[in-house]
Amino acid sequence: MLKFISASFCSFSVLLFCLPNTYAQDFSALQIKQEAHELHLAEQPVWQKIILFRDHAEVTSKDFYLSDSKAIHLKQITPQLELDASIDALHDNPSLICKYPARYYWLSQHVSGMPTTALKNCKNLPNVKQDVRMLLVSGYLKNPVSTFGHVLITVGEENERQNLLDSAYNFGAIIPENENSLSYIANGFSGNYDSRFANSKFFKQDIVYAKNEQRDIWAYTLNLTPEQKALFIYHLTEVESHTFDYYFIKQNCAYRSGELLELISDIKTTQHITPWYAPEYIFDQIEEYRKVHPEFIKSVEYLPSDQNKLYFLFSKMPQAMQQEINYYIETKDLERIEQLPESDQEKIFEFLIAYLNYKNIGNDKPQSKAQNQAQKKVLIQKRIQLPINDHEPEMMPIRPSSALGEKPSRLGIGLSNDQANLNFTVFNKDMLSSYSNIHSEFKMLDFSWQIKDQKLKLQSADFIKILKIENLGQQLTGERKMSWELAMGAKPDAFTGQLHHPYLRAGLGAGYDFSPSLMGYSMLSAELNDSAAKIDAVSETGLVYQQEPFGLKLTQHFQRRKNEELASETRFELKYRLAKNVDLRMLLSQNNKSITYQYFW
């Protein structure tokens, strides 16, 4: 019997030792709460950010707020009520420390009786001695909900580049299967979706964004103190999988990621004056903060899409090797390649293996996918029969982050002829925008007014305008060469001058890169107007040059309508960037000469 009691006592002692040693015995929950009240901790901005409280509690999951049962309704939760409930719960039930590590960690820095060492007993918490990265993902024009870009957060080993095995936190709406884009936009605008931070390995996000959708990524590694890292990573763990209301234009991936930055820095990422919030805005704020605090960012790494990497590698190959690659893609015949020197074979086989990987990502045709896999298997067998080479492929030039350019919203004030002009755009990325992709243009809700004789008159209202130029000079066989455009809104009629003339325009065309900063294009489009008799043929040929701080665009526009004379316009635009979010634009055409001061926010 004595042995049993002794063994039981030892087991009980071990159990006590293994539990989080949270509080010294002489500190009660009441004493800790009194100290917290004296320090006014509930009023601290960091506490309110930890519990995601702005004007009201914003997390909709029932088990996130520990004062839920006392408040009855989310709107009755207050920072003070949640602080008291958190101290009570963490004191009385130490196992909750591992579920709410950010609250416990922050409180342990401010009050007695809550030792930080208790967190070491939480075996499932992530290592807080890791680097935190904010990832800016470029826009995706083929999907309306992705045109504004995206934000990811990754946590990984210190002093390393972005690693495919890093933990990636992706905030987004929880969307039912087979939901179409129109339903997504409608529900996203009205807040009818739940949303959350989903945690997965980065390679899964890399497949979606860099490989399937062919989007560039910029990884900003934050230079945080150990305390900042701990609070940031613990907070991510605490909010992971909890739900929020999702609003497409404001409470989106960028807004929620910006809240996390505000938790550990004084960057004002969510205090935006407009009712919309684009992902690029958070990185614009980081870049502005970086000017004053250059140490805040450890590094910015450019992660090009698989398509951009492949095109670059192909462009650097000798023309003879390019021809052999294209010949194989067309014929699947290896005979000519096998007659080349071994060093050339090595490079060609390695390129073709990468090419087939690229073609198979997102390939939803089983037969085509199986054929590509079979070809890749043969190529791998051929490659391993050759010697190991030591040649280093030329590195792709680093493309600067698009956040170095202007903010996405625009206000322009200008003078033209005998009138003043006013322009307002909710989202603007045109071909002359700084550090933007010269091959694309995306505008949404673009309004122009004329001010004449002390009267303000609406001239045009473009709901959406998308222009995507593909480079015909890209010689890799089987790749998309067709450019396209889509535009919808209201504008002055090209033939009658009638204002508020509704139109829908869609077209195809071609482009050509003369150099990295000089591009030409030609588009042929059909424009549907307010009646069946007004279906116009429209052509536009343009030349675009972009080299900071300048931008130039020359276009020739023709429009043909039945029973009307041919309408034409030659336009010359010059942009000069005065500051990060300020530029000056000059426009010259047959009917208009203007100069406009533009401010971006």
C-alpha positions in Angstrom: 0.0 0.0 0.0 2.9 2.3 0.9 4.5 1.7 -2.5 1.2 2.5 -4.3 0.8 5.8 -2.4 4.5 6.7 -3.1 4.2 5.9 -6.8 0.9 7.8 -7.0 2.5 10.8 -5.4 5.5 10.7 -7.8 3.2 10.5 -10.8 1.1 13.4 -9.5 4.3 15.4 -9.0 5.4 14.8 -12.5 2.0 15.8 -13.8 2.1 19.1 -12.0 5.6 19.7 -13.3 4.5 19.1 -16.9 1.6 21.6 -16.7 2.4 25.2 -17.5 3.8 26.8 -14.3 1.7 29.9 -14.8 1.5 31.8 -11.6 3.2 31.9 -8.3 1.0 30.7 -5.5 0.8 34.1 -3.8 -0.9 35.8 -6.8 -4.6 35.4 -7.2 -6.6 36.3 -10.3 -8.1 39.2 -8.4 -4.6 40.6 -7.6 -3.5 40.3 -11.2 -6.7 42.0 -12.5 -6.2 44.8 -9.9 -2.7 45.4 -11.2 -4.0 45.4 -14.8 -6.7 47.9 -13.9 -4.1 50.2 -12.3 -2.0 50.1 -15.5 -5.1 50.7 -17.7 -4.1 47.7 -19.9 -7.5 47.4 -21.4 -7.1 50.8 -22.9 -3.7 49.9 -24.5 -4.0 49.8 -28.4 -1.9 46.6 -28.5 -4.4 44.8 -26.2 -7.3 45.9 -28.4 -5.4 44.7 -31.5 -4.7 41.3 -29.9 -8.4 40.7 -29.3 -9.3 42.3 -32.7 -11.4 45.0 -31.2 -12.0 48.2 -33.1 -15.4 49.8 -32.6 -16.6 46.3 -31.7 -15.4 42.8 -31.4 -14.6 41.6 -35.0 -14.0 37.9 -34.6 -17.2 36.0 -35.2 -16.1 32.6 -33.9 -17.9 31.8 -30.6 -14.8 30.4 -28.8 -12.4 33.3 -29.5 -13.7 35.7 -26.9 -13.4 34.4 -23.3 -16.1 36.9 -22.2 -18.6 35.5 -24.7 -20.8 34.0 -22.1 -20.9 37.1 -20.0 -21.5 39.5 -23.0 -24.2 37.4 -24.6 -23.6 39.2 -27.9 -20.4 40.2 -29.7 -21.4 43.9 -29.6 -21.5 43.8 -25.8 -17.9 42.6 -25.5 -15.5 45.4 -24.3 -11.7 45.4 -24.0 -12.0 45.6 -20.2 -14.5 42.7 -20.0 -12.3 40.6 -22.3 -9.2 41.5 -20.3 -10.8 40.4 -17.0 -12.2 37.2 -18.5 -8.8 36.3 -20.0 -6.9 36.7 -16.7 -9.5 34.6 -14.9 -9.5 31.9 -17.6 -5.7 31.7 -17.9 -5.3 31.7 -14.1 -7.9 29.1 -13.4 -7.2 26.8 -16.4 -3.5 26.9 -17.3 -4.1 24.7 -20.4 -5.7 27.7 -22.1 -2.3 29.4 -22.2 -1.4 27.2 -25.2 -4.6 28.3 -26.9 -4.2 32.0 -26.3 -0.4 32.5 -26.3 -0.5 36.1 -27.6 -2.7 37.3 -24.7 -0.7 35.5 -22.2 2.7 36.6 -23.6 1.6 40.3 -23.7 0.1 40.2 -20.2 3.3 38.5 -18.9 5.2 41.6 -20.0 3.1 43.9 -17.9 1.8 42.2 -14.8 3.2 40.1 -12.0 2.3 36.5 -11.4 2.3 35.5 -15.1 5.8 34.2 -15.9 6.7 33.9 -19.6 8.3 30.6 -19.0 4.9 29.0 -18.9 4.8 29.2 -22.7 7.7 26.8 -23.0 5.5 23.9 -21.9 3.2 24.4 -24.9 4.7 21.8 -27.2 2.5 22.6 -30.2 3.3 26.3 -30.4 5.5 27.4 -33.3 9.1 28.5 -32.8 9.1 32.2 -32.3 12.7 32.6 -33.4 11.8 32.6 -37.0 11.6 35.3 -39.7 8.3 36.9 -40.6 7.7 37.8 -44.2 4.9 39.8 -45.9 4.4 38.7 -49.5 2.9 41.0 -52.2 1.3 38.9 -55.0 0.7 40.7 -58.3 -2.7 41.1 -59.8 -4.3 38.4 -62.0 -6.3 40.0 -64.9 -8.2 36.7 -65.9 -10.1 36.7 -62.6 -12.1 39.9 -61.6 -11.6 39.1 -57.9 -7.8 38.8 -58.2 -7.1 41.9 -60.3 -6.1 44.0 -57.3 -3.4 41.6 -56.1 -3.1 39.6 -52.9 -1.2 39.4 -49.5 0.4 36.4 -47.9 2.3 36.0 -44.6 5.0 33.4 -44.2 7.0 32.3 -41.1 10.3 30.5 -41.7 13.9 30.0 -40.6 16.0 33.1 -40.0 18.5 34.4 -42.5 17.1 32.3 -45.3 15.4 33.2 -48.5 11.7 32.4 -48.9 11.5 28.6 -48.4 8.8 26.3 -49.9 8.4 24.6 -46.5 7.7 27.8 -44.6 4.3 28.2 -42.9 2.1 30.4 -45.1 -1.0 32.2 -43.7 -3.5 33.1 -46.3 -6.5 35.3 -45.3 -9.5 34.8 -47.5 -13.2 34.1 -47.7 -14.6 30.7 -47.1 -16.3 30.1 -50.4 -18.7 27.3 -51.3 -17.7 24.9 -54.0 -18.5 25.8 -57.6 -19.3 29.4 -56.6 -19.1 31.6 -59.7 -17.3 35.0 -59.9 -20.5 37.1 -60.0 -21.9 35.4 -56.8 -18.5 35.8 -55.2 -18.4 39.5 -55.9 -22.0 40.1 -54.8 -21.5 38.2 -51.5 -18.1 39.7 -51.0 -19.4 43.2 -51.3 -22.3 42.5 -48.9 -20.3 40.7 -46.2 -22.1 37.4 -46.6 -19.0 35.2 -46.4 -17.0 34.1 -43.3 -13.3 34.4 -43.7 -10.2 33.3 -41.8 -6.4 32.8 -41.9 -5.6 29.4 -43.3 -2.2 27.9 -42.5 -0.4 25.7 -45.0 3.1 25.2 -46.4 4.2 27.9 -48.8 4.7 25.5 -51.7 1.0 25.1 -51.9 0.5 28.8 -52.3 3.5 28.9 -54.7 1.6 26.4 -56.9 -1.5 28.5 -57.0 0.1 31.9 -57.5 3.5 31.6 -59.2 2.9 28.4 -61.2 -0.8 28.2 -62.0 -1.8 31.8 -62.2 1.7 33.0 -63.2 1.9 35.9 -60.8 5.0 37.6 -59.5 5.7 37.8 -55.8 7.8 40.1 -53.6 8.7 38.8 -50.2 9.4 41.5 -47.6 11.4 40.0 -44.6 10.7 42.1 -41.5 13.6 42.9 -39.2 11.8 42.4 -35.9 13.1 42.2 -32.3 12.6 38.8 -30.5 9.7 40.3 -28.6 8.0 41.5 -31.8 8.5 38.1 -33.4 7.0 36.3 -30.4 3.9 38.5 -30.3 3.4 38.4 -34.1 3.8 34.6 -34.3 1.7 33.9 -31.2 -1.0 36.2 -32.5 -1.1 34.4 -35.8 -1.4 31.1 -33.9 -4.2 32.5 -31.8 -6.4 33.8 -34.6 -5.7 31.0 -37.0 -8.9 29.3 -38.2 -11.1 31.8 -36.3 -13.7 33.5 -38.6 -14.4 37.1 -39.5 -17.0 38.8 -41.6 -15.5 39.2 -45.1 -15.9 42.4 -47.2 -14.2 42.3 -50.6 -13.4 46.0 -50.8 -12.2 46.7 -47.2 -12.0 43.8 -44.6 -10.0 41.7 -47.0 -6.5 40.0 -47.1 -4.6 43.3 -47.0 -6.6 44.9 -44.2 -6.3 41.9 -41.9 -2.6 41.5 -42.7 -2.2 45.2 -42.1 -3.7 44.8 -38.6 -1.0 42.3 -37.8 1.7 44.9 -38.8 0.1 47.5 -36.5 0.3 45.0 -33.7 4.2 45.1 -33.6 4.9 48.5 -35.2 3.6 52.0 -35.5 2.9 51.7 -39.2 -0.6 53.1 -39.9 -1.8 50.5 -42.4 -5.5 50.4 -41.7 -6.2 54.1 -41.1 -7.1 54.6 -44.7 -9.5 57.4 -45.6 -11.3 55.6 -48.3 -13.9 52.9 -47.9 -11.8 50.5 -50.1 -8.5 48.8 -49.3 -6.2 47.4 -52.1 -3.5 44.9 -51.2 -0.8 47.1 -52.6 -1.6 49.8 -50.1 -0.1 47.9 -47.2 3.3 47.6 -49.0 3.1 51.3 -50.0 2.9 52.1 -46.3 5.8 49.7 -45.6 7.9 51.5 -48.2 7.0 54.9 -46.7 7.8 53.7 -43.2 11.1 52.2 -44.5 12.3 55.7 -45.6 12.3 56.8 -42.0 13.1 53.4 -40.5 15.3 51.6 -43.1 16.2 48.9 -40.6 12.6 47.7 -40.4 13.0 45.6 -43.6 15.7 43.0 -43.6 15.4 42.2 -47.4 13.0 42.2 -50.3 13.2 39.1 -52.5 11.7 39.0 -56.0 10.0 35.6 -56.8 9.2 35.6 -60.5 6.4 33.5 -61.9 7.4 30.2 -63.6 6.4 31.7 -66.9 8.6 34.7 -66.5 11.6 32.5 -65.4 11.0 30.2 -68.4 10.8 33.0 -70.9 14.0 34.6 -69.6 15.9 31.3 -69.8 14.7 30.7 -73.3 15.7 34.3 -74.4 19.2 33.7 -73.2 19.8 30.6 -75.2 21.5 30.7 -78.6 19.1 30.8 -81.5 20.2 27.3 -82.7 19.2 25.8 -79.3 15.9 27.7 -79.4 15.1 26.2 -82.7 15.8 22.7 -81.5 13.5 23.3 -78.4 10.7 24.6 -80.6 11.2 21.7 -83.0 10.8 19.2 -80.2 7.7 20.9 -78.8 6.1 20.7 -82.3 7.2 17.2 -83.2 8.2 15.4 -79.9 11.2 14.1 -81.9 14.5 13.8 -80.0 16.7 12.7 -82.8 18.1 16.2 -83.7 18.8 17.1 -80.1 20.7 13.8 -79.5 23.1 14.8 -82.3 24.2 18.0 -80.5 27.2 18.3 -78.2 26.5 16.9 -74.7 26.8 20.3 -73.1 24.0 21.6 -75.4 21.9 18.5 -74.8 22.1 19.0 -71.0 20.8 22.6 -71.2 18.0 21.6 -73.7 16.8 18.6 -71.6 16.8 20.7 -68.4 14.8 23.4 -70.1 12.3 21.0 -71.6 11.8 19.3 -68.3 11.0 22.7 -66.7 8.8 23.5 -69.7 6.7 20.3 -69.2 6.3 21.0 -65.5 5.1 24.5 -66.4 2.6 23.2 -68.9 1.2 20.6 -66.6 0.4 23.0 -63.7 -3.3 23.8 -64.1 -3.7 21.4 -67.0 -7.2 20.0 -66.5 -7.1 17.7 -69.6 -6.1 14.2 -68.3 -4.9 12.9 -71.7 -2.7 16.0 -72.3 -1.4 15.8 -68.8 -0.5 12.1 -69.1 1.3 12.7 -72.4 3.4 15.5 -70.8 4.3 13.2 -67.9 5.4 10.5 -70.3 7.5 12.9 -72.3 9.1 14.3 -69.1 10.0 10.7 -68.0 11.8 10.1 -71.2 13.6 13.5 -71.0 14.7 12.8 -67.4 16.1 9.4 -68.4 18.0 11.1 -71.3 19.4 13.8 -68.9 20.7 11.4 -66.2 22.7 9.6 -68.8 24.7 12.7 -69.4 27.5 14.1 -67.2 26.7 16.5 -64.3 27.3 20.0 -65.5 28.6 22.9 -63.5 27.3 25.7 -65.5 25.4 28.4 -63.6 22.3 29.7 -65.4 22.1 33.4 -65.8 20.0 35.0 -63.0 16.8 36.8 -64.0 17.0 40.5 -63.4 15.2 41.6 -60.3 12.0 43.5 -61.0 11.4 46.2 -58.4 8.4 45.9 -56.2 5.3 47.5 -57.6 4.8 49.1 -54.2 7.6 51.5 -55.1 5.1 53.1 -57.5 2.1 55.3 -56.8 -0.7 54.3 -54.5 -3.7 52.9 -56.5 -6.3 55.7 -56.1 -5.9 58.9 -58.2 -7.1 62.5 -58.1 -6.2 64.7 -61.0 -6.7 68.5 -61.5 -5.8 70.0 -64.8 -6.2 72.8 -67.4 -7.0 72.2 -71.1 -7.9 74.8 -73.7 -10.5 77.1 -72.0 -11.6 74.8 -69.2 -10.5 73.0 -66.1 -10.6 69.3 -65.7 -11.1 67.0 -62.7 -10.4 63.3 -62.7 -11.0 60.7 -60.0 -10.1 57.0 -60.2 -10.8 54.4 -57.5 -8.1 52.0 -58.8 -5.6 52.9 -61.5 -2.7 51.0 -62.9 -2.1 52.3 -66.4 0.9 51.7 -68.7 2.6 54.9 -67.5 2.2 54.1 -63.8 5.6 53.9 -62.0 7.0 50.4 -61.5 4.0 48.8 -63.1 3.9 46.1 -65.7 4.2 47.9 -69.1 2.2 45.1 -70.7 -1.0 45.7 -68.8 -3.5 48.4 -67.8 -6.3 48.1 -65.3 -8.6 50.9 -64.3 -11.8 50.6 -62.2 -14.4 53.4 -61.6 -12.6 56.2 -63.6 -14.5 59.5 -63.7 -13.7 62.7 -65.5 -15.4 66.1 -65.2 -15.2 69.4 -67.1 -15.3 72.7 -65.2 -16.4 75.5 -67.5 -18.4 78.7 -66.8 -18.4 77.8 -63.1 -20.3 74.6 -64.0 -19.1 71.0 -63.2 -20.1 68.5 -65.9 -19.4 64.8 -66.0 -17.6 63.9 -69.2 -16.9 60.2 -68.9 -17.4 57.3 -66.4 -15.4 54.1 -67.1 -16.6 51.3 -64.9 -13.7 49.0 -66.0 -10.9 49.0 -68.5 -8.4 46.1 -68.9 -5.7 45.9 -71.6 -3.3 43.0 -71.7 -0.4 43.0 -74.2 1.4 39.8 -75.1 4.9 40.0 -76.7 5.0 38.6 -80.2 8.8 38.7 -80.0 8.7 35.9 -77.4 9.7 32.9 -79.6 8.8 29.9 -77.5 6.4 27.7 -79.5 2.9 27.1 -78.1 2.8 30.2 -75.9 0.0 32.7 -75.9 0.7 35.6 -78.4 -2.7 37.2 -78.5 -3.3 40.5 -76.7 -6.8 41.5 -75.6 -8.8 44.4 -74.1 -12.2 44.9 -72.3 -13.8 48.2 -71.4 -17.2 49.3 -70.3 -18.7 52.7 -69.2 -20.0 56.0 -70.6 -18.1 58.6 -72.6 -18.7 61.3 -75.2 -19.8 59.8 -78.6 -16.9 60.0 -81.1 -19.2 61.1 -83.9 -22.0 63.2 -82.3 -20.2 64.5 -79.2 -23.2 63.4 -77.1 -22.2 63.0 -73.4 -22.8 60.0 -71.1 -22.8 57.7 -74.1 -22.8 54.1 -72.8 -20.4 51.6 -74.5 -18.9 48.1 -74.3 -15.7 47.4 -76.1 -13.8 44.2 -76.5 -10.9 43.4 -78.9 -7.8 41.4 -79.8 -4.4 42.4 -81.0 -0.7 42.0 -80.8 2.3 43.6 -79.1 6.1 43.6 -79.5 8.9 44.4 -77.0 11.6 46.5 -78.6 13.4 46.7 -75.2 12.5 46.1 -71.5 11.3 49.8 -71.4 9.9 50.2 -74.9 6.8 48.3 -76.2 4.4 48.7 -79.2 1.0 47.3 -79.7 -2.0 47.3 -82.1 -5.6 46.4 -81.2 -8.7 45.8 -83.3 -12.0 46.0 -81.3 -15.7 46.0 -81.7 -17.6 48.7 -79.7 -21.2 48.3 -78.8 -23.0 51.5 -78.1 -26.6 52.5 -77.1 -28.3 51.0 -80.2 -27.8 48.2 -82.7 -27.1 50.8 -85.4 -24.1 52.0 -83.4 -21.7 49.1 -83.6 -18.3 50.6 -84.3 -15.0 49.1 -85.5 -12.1 50.5 -83.4 -8.4 50.3 -84.0 -5.6 51.6 -81.8 -1.9 51.5 -82.4 0.4 52.6 -79.6 4.0 53.0 -78.5 4.9 53.0 -74.8 8.1 54.0 -73.1 8.7 53.8 -69.4 11.9 54.8 -67.6 11.7 56.4 -64.2 10.8 59.2 -63.6 9.5 59.5 -67.2 6.8 57.8 -69.2 5.7 58.4 -72.8 2.8 57.1 -74.8 1.9 57.8 -78.4 -1.3 56.4 -79.9 -3.2 56.5 -83.1 -6.9 55.8 -82.7 -9.5 55.2 -85.6 -13.2 54.5 -85.2 -15.6 53.5 -88.0 -19.4 53.6 -87.9 -21.9 52.9 -90.7 -22.9 56.1 -92.5 -20.4 58.2 -90.6 -17.0 59.6 -91.6 -14.0 58.0 -90.2 -13.1 59.4 -86.7 -9.4 59.6 -85.8 -7.3 60.9 -83.0 -3.5 61.1 -82.5 -2.5 61.4 -78.8 0.8 62.1 -77.1 1.1 61.7 -73.4 4.1 62.6 -71.2 4.4 61.7 -67.5 6.9 63.1 -65.1 7.0 61.8 -61.6 7.5 64.6 -59.1 7.3 62.5 -55.9 6.3 59.0 -54.9 2.6 59.8 -55.0 2.6 62.9 -57.3 3.1 63.2 -61.0 2.6 65.7 -63.8 1.0 64.7 -67.1 0.8 66.5 -70.4 -1.6 65.5 -73.2 -1.4 66.7 -76.8 -4.0 65.8 -79.5 -5.8 67.5 -82.4 -8.7 68.5 -80.2 -7.1 68.8 -76.8 -4.0 70.1 -75.1 -3.9 69.7 -71.3 -1.6 69.6 -68.3 -2.7 67.7 -65.2 -1.4 67.5 -61.7 -2.1 64.0 -60.2 -2.1 62.9 -56.6 -2.3 59.3 -55.6 -3.5 57.9 -52.3 
